[in-house]
Amino acid sequence: MTSFAKKAQAAEAAMRQLFPETPLQKNIHLSAKYGADIWLKREDLTPVRSYKIRGAFNAMRKSLETLPDKRTFVCASAGNHAQGVAFVCKYFGVNGVIFMPVTTPQQKIDKTRMFGQDHIEVRLTGDYFDETLSSAKAYCKDVGAHFLSPFDDVDVIEGQASVAVEMLRQTGQKPDIVILPVGGGGLSAGVTSYFKTKGLNIKLYYVEPTGGANFAAALKAGHPIALDKVDTFVDGAAVARLGEKTFSVLKDVPGAHVIHCDEDRICTTMLEMLNIEGIVLEPAGALAIDALSDLKSEIQGKKVVCLTSGGNFDFERLPEVKERAQRYLGLKKYFILRLPQRPGALKEFLSILGPDDDIARFEYLKKSARNFGSVLIGIETKNADNFMKLEDKLEKAGFTFSDITDDDLLAQFVI
């Protein structure tokens, strides 16, 4: 057995001091839907509701073994890594300084403080993560603290590989396919390295959000490159640049094995798992399950493991998730309607709506017009085909309207 495999197994064994192994659960709903044997590795059920605790624990454990004197650990994070570091600081009884962006939601700040209690200090600095990261590294240099990278560290990668150690022990027989979410690449690099060093022929697929496709960009360039723009909706995987150390492990992954998931479609998966299975997943936690729809023909009749990487979902975001899901499924649209300013015009418009059409928003945008008024109207329906019927009726009735549902620039101002 290779050195990496032994280290990953040692990390997994040591981790049992901290929390029990996360369950590997067969999902009847998804198995029936895709005609496959689908299992979920529930990393959303760790004490901090994400796998990040694994890498933080292993890196801190090994650092303390090398330098047993109490020391200060530092990280920069707006979410799961911060909570993992805080939890482990309290466990080892060491001090931690956690740098978070000023824009971090209060819920995440409070949870980090709850996990770390009096062993950690939270410092809010920078509007953007890059600024926060720079502050954290400068602090480490000034005081001689130990920086804990969220992914680009050999000990962190080794700790994340403990997921694979547990998974193989739990499956009984090895899976045919494993689907992994990708952000900075720590989890993917750990699992990939473990399977490779064990000589296992398991097909791996890697999933990243369309608005944060740093892995595909790195494979194309032959080295990690920073994306010019990142959509932060899938915040647990919204990383501008893949890690150098993680890329060295993943550089030979075939491009066809990297899947991009639309952020709005991810919302439909989150709602499906919540409403049907009662499983709360954050956007990054739903990535692997969402990719199943892209792999329908590939997974039929096979044993598949999807890694649900996190469940730190703020329910204040639920209206946004529902909105994005409805728009992706074509069940909600927004129109700018030119409504004549005469008695009966509104009643005439309402009579055109079908029995399954519901007005979700109605707002006059220009109230000073004498002859016509522009109206922003949002309509929900039960069947996407209903919108074709509605638009046809509006045209025949002589109404002027524009569908702005997919106009991102206009939507920012009026929706």
C-alpha positions as CSV (number, residue, x, y, z in Angstrom):
1,M,0.0,0.0,0.0
2,T,1.3,3.4,-0.9
3,S,2.3,6.1,1.6
4,F,-0.7,8.3,0.7
5,A,-3.2,5.5,1.2
6,K,-1.8,4.7,4.6
7,K,-1.8,8.4,5.6
8,A,-5.5,8.7,4.5
9,Q,-6.4,5.6,6.5
10,A,-4.6,7.0,9.5
11,A,-6.4,10.3,9.2
12,E,-9.7,8.5,9.0
13,A,-9.0,6.4,12.1
14,A,-7.9,9.5,14.1
15,M,-11.0,11.3,13.0
16,R,-13.2,8.9,15.0
17,Q,-12.1,10.8,18.1
18,L,-14.0,13.8,16.7
19,F,-17.1,12.4,15.0
20,P,-18.5,9.1,13.7
21,E,-18.3,8.2,10.0
22,T,-20.9,9.9,7.9
23,P,-23.6,7.5,6.5
24,L,-23.7,6.1,3.0
25,Q,-27.4,5.8,2.2
26,K,-29.1,4.3,-0.7
27,N,-31.6,6.7,-2.2
28,I,-34.7,4.9,-3.4
29,H,-36.2,8.0,-5.2
30,L,-33.1,8.8,-7.3
31,S,-32.5,5.1,-8.0
32,A,-36.0,4.7,-9.4
33,K,-35.7,8.0,-11.3
34,Y,-32.5,7.1,-13.1
35,G,-32.7,3.3,-13.2
36,A,-29.5,2.9,-11.3
37,D,-28.3,1.9,-7.8
38,I,-27.7,5.4,-6.4
39,W,-26.1,6.1,-3.0
40,L,-25.5,9.3,-1.2
41,K,-22.3,9.9,0.9
42,R,-23.8,12.3,3.5
43,E,-21.1,14.8,4.2
44,D,-23.8,17.2,5.1
45,L,-24.2,15.2,8.3
46,T,-20.8,16.0,9.9
47,P,-20.9,18.1,13.1
48,V,-20.4,21.2,11.0
49,R,-22.6,20.0,8.1
50,S,-19.7,19.8,5.6
51,Y,-16.7,17.7,4.8
52,K,-14.4,20.6,5.5
53,I,-13.9,19.5,9.0
54,R,-11.9,16.5,7.7
55,G,-9.1,18.5,6.1
56,A,-8.9,21.0,8.9
57,F,-8.7,18.3,11.5
58,N,-5.9,16.4,9.7
59,A,-3.8,19.5,9.0
60,M,-4.1,20.7,12.6
61,R,-3.4,17.2,14.0
62,K,-0.2,16.8,12.0
63,S,0.9,20.3,12.8
64,L,0.5,19.7,16.5
65,E,2.3,16.4,16.3
66,T,5.3,18.1,14.7
67,L,5.2,21.1,17.0
68,P,3.4,20.1,20.1
69,D,3.6,23.5,21.7
70,K,0.3,25.3,21.7
71,R,0.1,27.5,18.6
72,T,-2.3,29.8,16.8
73,F,-4.0,28.7,13.6
74,V,-5.4,31.1,11.0
75,C,-7.8,30.7,8.1
76,A,-9.7,32.8,5.7
77,S,-13.2,31.7,4.8
78,A,-16.8,32.9,4.5
79,G,-18.4,29.5,5.3
80,N,-17.7,25.8,5.7
81,H,-13.9,25.9,6.1
82,A,-14.3,28.6,8.9
83,Q,-16.7,26.4,10.8
84,G,-14.5,23.3,10.4
85,V,-11.4,25.2,11.7
86,A,-13.4,26.7,14.6
87,F,-14.7,23.2,15.6
88,V,-11.3,21.6,15.5
89,C,-9.6,24.5,17.4
90,K,-12.0,24.0,20.3
91,Y,-11.4,20.2,20.1
92,F,-7.6,20.6,20.4
93,G,-7.8,23.5,22.8
94,V,-5.8,25.8,20.6
95,N,-6.3,29.4,19.5
96,G,-7.6,30.3,16.1
97,V,-8.1,33.5,14.2
98,I,-10.6,33.3,11.5
99,F,-10.7,36.0,8.8
100,M,-14.1,36.5,7.1
101,P,-15.3,39.1,4.6
102,V,-17.3,42.0,6.0
103,T,-20.1,40.9,3.7
104,T,-20.4,37.4,5.3
105,P,-24.0,36.7,6.5
106,Q,-24.4,37.0,10.2
107,Q,-25.7,33.4,10.4
108,K,-22.4,32.1,9.2
109,I,-20.4,34.3,11.6
110,D,-22.6,33.2,14.6
111,K,-22.2,29.5,13.7
112,T,-18.4,29.9,13.5
113,R,-18.3,31.5,16.9
114,M,-20.6,28.9,18.3
115,F,-18.3,26.1,17.1
116,G,-15.1,27.7,18.3
117,Q,-16.4,29.5,21.4
118,D,-13.6,31.2,23.4
119,H,-10.9,29.4,21.4
120,I,-11.4,31.5,18.3
121,E,-11.5,35.1,17.2
122,V,-13.4,36.2,14.2
123,R,-12.0,39.2,12.2
124,L,-14.2,40.8,9.6
125,T,-12.1,42.4,6.9
126,G,-12.4,43.1,3.1
127,D,-15.4,43.2,0.9
128,Y,-14.1,40.4,-1.3
129,F,-12.5,37.1,-0.4
130,D,-9.2,37.9,-2.0
131,E,-8.8,40.9,0.3
132,T,-9.7,38.7,3.3
133,L,-7.2,36.1,2.3
134,S,-4.4,38.7,1.9
135,S,-5.2,40.0,5.4
136,A,-5.1,36.5,6.9
137,K,-1.7,35.7,5.3
138,A,-0.2,39.0,6.3
139,Y,-1.3,38.3,9.9
140,C,0.3,34.9,9.8
141,K,3.6,36.4,8.7
142,D,3.5,39.1,11.4
143,V,2.8,36.8,14.3
144,G,4.2,33.5,13.1
145,A,0.9,31.7,13.1
146,H,0.1,28.5,11.1
147,F,-2.1,29.2,8.0
148,L,-4.7,26.5,7.3
149,S,-5.5,26.5,3.5
150,P,-9.1,25.4,2.6
151,F,-7.8,23.1,-0.1
152,D,-4.3,23.6,-1.4
153,D,-2.4,21.8,1.2
154,V,-1.1,18.2,1.2
155,D,-2.4,17.5,4.8
156,V,-5.8,18.9,3.9
157,I,-6.0,16.8,0.7
158,E,-5.0,13.8,2.8
159,G,-7.7,14.6,5.3
160,Q,-10.4,14.9,2.7
161,A,-9.4,11.5,1.3
162,S,-10.8,10.0,4.5
163,V,-14.2,10.3,2.7
164,A,-13.0,7.6,0.3
165,V,-11.7,5.4,3.1
166,E,-15.1,5.4,4.7
167,M,-16.9,5.0,1.4
168,L,-15.1,1.9,0.3
169,R,-15.6,0.3,3.7
170,Q,-19.3,1.1,3.6
171,T,-20.1,0.0,0.1
172,G,-19.4,-3.7,0.4
173,Q,-18.6,-3.9,-3.2
174,K,-16.8,-0.9,-4.9
175,P,-19.1,1.5,-6.8
176,D,-18.9,1.7,-10.6
177,I,-19.1,5.5,-10.6
178,V,-18.4,8.2,-8.0
179,I,-19.5,11.8,-8.6
180,L,-17.6,14.6,-6.8
181,P,-18.2,18.3,-6.5
182,V,-15.2,20.6,-7.3
183,G,-14.4,24.0,-5.8
184,G,-10.7,24.4,-5.0
185,G,-10.1,20.7,-5.6
186,G,-9.1,19.4,-2.2
187,L,-11.9,16.9,-1.9
188,S,-11.5,15.7,-5.5
189,A,-7.7,15.4,-5.2
190,G,-8.0,13.4,-2.0
191,V,-10.6,10.9,-3.3
192,T,-8.9,10.6,-6.7
193,S,-5.5,10.0,-5.1
194,Y,-6.9,7.3,-2.7
195,F,-8.6,5.4,-5.4
196,K,-5.6,5.6,-7.7
197,T,-3.1,4.5,-5.1
198,K,-5.4,1.6,-4.1
199,G,-5.5,0.5,-7.8
200,L,-9.3,0.7,-8.0
201,N,-11.0,1.0,-11.4
202,I,-13.7,3.4,-10.4
203,K,-15.0,5.9,-12.9
204,L,-14.9,9.4,-11.5
205,Y,-16.9,12.5,-12.6
206,Y,-16.2,16.0,-11.4
207,V,-18.9,18.6,-11.1
208,E,-18.5,22.4,-11.0
209,P,-21.0,25.2,-11.3
210,T,-21.2,26.9,-14.7
211,G,-20.4,30.2,-13.2
212,G,-17.2,28.9,-11.5
213,A,-15.7,26.4,-13.9
214,N,-12.1,26.8,-12.8
215,F,-11.3,23.1,-13.2
216,A,-12.2,23.0,-16.9
217,A,-10.3,26.2,-17.4
218,A,-7.2,24.7,-15.7
219,L,-7.4,21.5,-17.8
220,K,-7.6,23.6,-21.0
221,A,-4.7,25.9,-20.1
222,G,-2.6,23.1,-18.6
223,H,-2.3,24.9,-15.3
224,P,-4.6,26.7,-12.8
225,I,-5.8,30.1,-14.0
226,A,-7.9,32.7,-12.3
227,L,-11.4,33.2,-13.7
228,D,-12.2,36.8,-14.6
229,K,-15.7,36.5,-13.1
230,V,-17.3,34.0,-10.7
231,D,-21.0,33.5,-10.0
232,T,-21.1,33.3,-6.2
233,F,-24.5,31.6,-5.9
234,V,-22.9,28.1,-5.4
235,D,-20.8,29.7,-2.6
236,G,-19.3,26.4,-1.4
237,A,-17.7,25.8,-4.9
238,A,-17.4,29.4,-6.1
239,V,-13.6,29.5,-6.3
240,A,-11.8,31.6,-9.0
241,R,-8.7,29.5,-9.2
242,L,-8.1,25.7,-8.7
243,G,-5.2,25.0,-6.3
244,E,-1.7,24.2,-7.5
245,K,-1.3,21.1,-5.4
246,T,-4.8,19.9,-6.2
247,F,-4.2,20.4,-10.0
248,S,-1.1,18.3,-9.8
249,V,-3.3,15.4,-8.8
250,L,-6.1,16.1,-11.2
251,K,-4.2,17.3,-14.3
252,D,-4.8,14.0,-16.2
253,V,-8.6,14.0,-15.7
254,P,-10.3,13.7,-19.2
255,G,-12.2,16.9,-20.1
256,A,-15.3,14.7,-20.8
257,H,-15.4,13.8,-17.1
258,V,-15.9,17.4,-16.0
259,I,-19.6,18.4,-15.8
260,H,-20.9,21.9,-15.6
261,C,-24.2,22.5,-13.8
262,D,-26.4,25.5,-14.4
263,E,-27.0,27.4,-11.2
264,D,-30.7,27.6,-11.8
265,R,-31.0,23.9,-12.4
266,I,-29.1,23.3,-9.2
267,C,-32.0,25.1,-7.5
268,T,-34.5,22.5,-8.9
269,T,-32.3,19.7,-7.4
270,M,-32.2,21.4,-4.0
271,L,-36.0,21.7,-3.9
272,E,-36.4,18.1,-5.1
273,M,-34.3,16.8,-2.3
274,L,-35.9,19.0,0.3
275,N,-39.5,18.4,-0.8
276,I,-39.3,14.6,-1.6
277,E,-36.5,13.4,0.7
278,G,-36.4,16.0,3.5
279,I,-32.7,16.5,2.9
280,V,-31.4,20.1,3.3
281,L,-28.5,20.8,0.9
282,E,-26.6,23.9,0.2
283,P,-26.0,24.7,-3.6
284,A,-22.5,23.1,-3.6
285,G,-23.9,20.1,-1.7
286,A,-26.4,19.4,-4.5
287,L,-23.9,19.5,-7.3
288,A,-23.2,15.8,-7.5
289,I,-26.9,14.9,-7.5
290,D,-27.7,17.5,-10.1
291,A,-25.1,16.0,-12.5
292,L,-27.1,12.8,-12.6
293,S,-29.4,14.3,-15.2
294,D,-26.3,14.8,-17.5
295,L,-25.2,11.2,-17.0
296,K,-28.6,9.4,-17.5
297,S,-27.3,6.9,-20.2
298,E,-24.0,6.4,-18.5
299,I,-25.3,5.4,-15.0
300,Q,-28.2,3.1,-15.9
301,G,-27.9,-0.2,-14.1
302,K,-24.7,0.8,-12.3
303,K,-23.8,1.5,-8.7
304,V,-23.3,5.2,-8.3
305,V,-22.1,7.2,-5.2
306,C,-22.9,11.0,-5.1
307,L,-21.1,13.0,-2.5
308,T,-23.3,15.5,-0.9
309,S,-20.7,17.9,0.3
310,G,-22.6,20.3,2.6
311,G,-25.9,21.3,4.1
312,N,-25.2,24.8,5.4
313,F,-28.2,26.4,3.8
314,D,-29.6,29.6,5.1
315,F,-33.4,29.3,4.7
316,E,-33.6,33.1,4.1
317,R,-32.3,32.1,0.6
318,L,-35.2,29.7,0.0
319,P,-37.4,32.3,-1.9
320,E,-34.5,32.9,-4.3
321,V,-33.9,29.2,-4.8
322,K,-37.6,28.7,-5.5
323,E,-37.6,31.7,-7.9
324,R,-34.6,30.4,-9.8
325,A,-36.0,26.9,-10.0
326,Q,-39.3,28.1,-11.4
327,R,-37.7,30.2,-14.0
328,Y,-35.4,27.3,-15.1
329,L,-38.4,25.0,-15.4
330,G,-40.3,27.6,-17.4
331,L,-43.0,27.9,-14.7
332,K,-42.5,31.6,-14.0
333,K,-42.0,34.5,-16.4
334,Y,-41.8,38.2,-16.1
335,F,-43.2,40.6,-18.7
336,I,-43.3,44.3,-19.4
337,L,-46.9,44.9,-20.5
338,R,-48.1,48.0,-22.2
339,L,-51.5,48.5,-20.7
340,P,-54.0,51.0,-22.1
341,Q,-55.1,53.6,-19.6
342,R,-58.8,53.1,-20.0
343,P,-61.6,51.6,-18.0
344,G,-61.8,47.8,-18.5
345,A,-58.3,47.3,-19.8
346,L,-57.1,45.5,-16.7
347,K,-60.2,43.4,-16.6
348,E,-59.6,42.5,-20.3
349,F,-56.1,41.4,-19.5
350,L,-57.2,39.3,-16.5
351,S,-59.8,37.5,-18.6
352,I,-56.9,36.2,-20.9
353,L,-55.2,34.3,-18.0
354,G,-55.7,30.6,-17.9
355,P,-57.0,28.6,-14.9
356,D,-53.5,27.6,-13.9
357,D,-52.0,31.1,-14.3
358,D,-51.3,33.1,-11.2
359,I,-50.1,36.7,-10.9
360,A,-47.1,36.7,-8.6
361,R,-46.2,40.4,-9.1
362,F,-48.0,43.4,-10.6
363,E,-46.3,46.8,-10.5
364,Y,-46.8,50.0,-12.6
365,L,-43.4,51.2,-13.8
366,K,-44.6,54.5,-15.3
367,K,-47.6,56.0,-13.6
368,S,-47.6,59.4,-15.4
369,A,-48.5,58.1,-18.9
370,R,-51.8,59.5,-20.2
371,N,-52.6,56.9,-22.8
372,F,-50.6,53.8,-21.8
373,G,-48.8,52.5,-18.7
374,S,-45.9,50.1,-18.5
375,V,-46.6,47.3,-16.1
376,L,-44.1,44.7,-14.7
377,I,-46.0,41.5,-14.3
378,G,-44.8,38.2,-12.9
379,I,-46.8,35.1,-13.7
380,E,-46.5,31.6,-12.3
381,T,-48.2,28.6,-13.9
382,K,-48.3,24.8,-13.5
383,N,-47.2,23.9,-17.0
384,A,-44.6,25.6,-19.1
385,D,-46.7,25.2,-22.2
386,N,-49.3,27.5,-20.8
387,F,-47.1,30.5,-21.6
388,M,-47.3,29.8,-25.3
389,K,-51.0,29.9,-25.1
390,L,-51.0,33.1,-23.0
391,E,-48.6,34.9,-25.3
392,D,-50.8,33.9,-28.3
393,K,-53.9,35.3,-26.7
394,L,-52.2,38.5,-25.7
395,E,-51.0,39.1,-29.3
396,K,-54.5,38.4,-30.7
397,A,-56.0,40.8,-28.2
398,G,-53.6,43.5,-29.3
399,F,-51.5,43.8,-26.2
400,T,-47.9,44.9,-26.5
401,F,-45.5,43.0,-24.2
402,S,-41.9,41.9,-23.8
403,D,-40.7,38.8,-22.0
404,I,-37.8,39.9,-19.8
405,T,-37.3,36.7,-17.9
406,D,-33.9,36.0,-19.3
407,D,-32.8,39.6,-19.7
408,D,-30.2,39.6,-16.8
409,L,-29.4,43.3,-17.1
410,L,-33.0,44.5,-17.1
411,A,-33.9,42.0,-14.4
412,Q,-31.3,43.5,-12.1
413,F,-33.2,46.8,-12.1
414,V,-36.9,45.7,-12.2
415,I,-37.0,42.2,-10.7
